[in-house]
């Protein structure tokens, strides 16, 4: 089964994503609460896909996406962003993210988007 890395500064959001993904049979290979830790975890764990928050302290998810794409051009990154951040989402896609979902999200949307992400 596919391995996921969850990068979000909010612990409750990491828990929600982790629960949804494990219920669908995905393996959570790691979690990170900062962009820098997310990049390091990506290098160490080599997950099949990453869920990435955009707004985090110190360094944005967009910068982390750019760093991850430098390591692996084919990295599958799914942006999880709050409503009203459309410009940031577009910037994240341009940086190399493959898709996005808007918080608050429904379980079905996460499952459907991850399946699509892994097919590409």
Secondary structure, 3 states (H helix, E strand, C coil): CCEEEEECCCHHHHHHHHHHHHHCCCEEEEEECCHHHHHHHHHHHCCCEEEEECCCCCCCHHHHHHHHHHHCCCCCEEEEEECCCHHHHHHHHHHCCCEEEEECCCHHHHHHHHHHHHHC
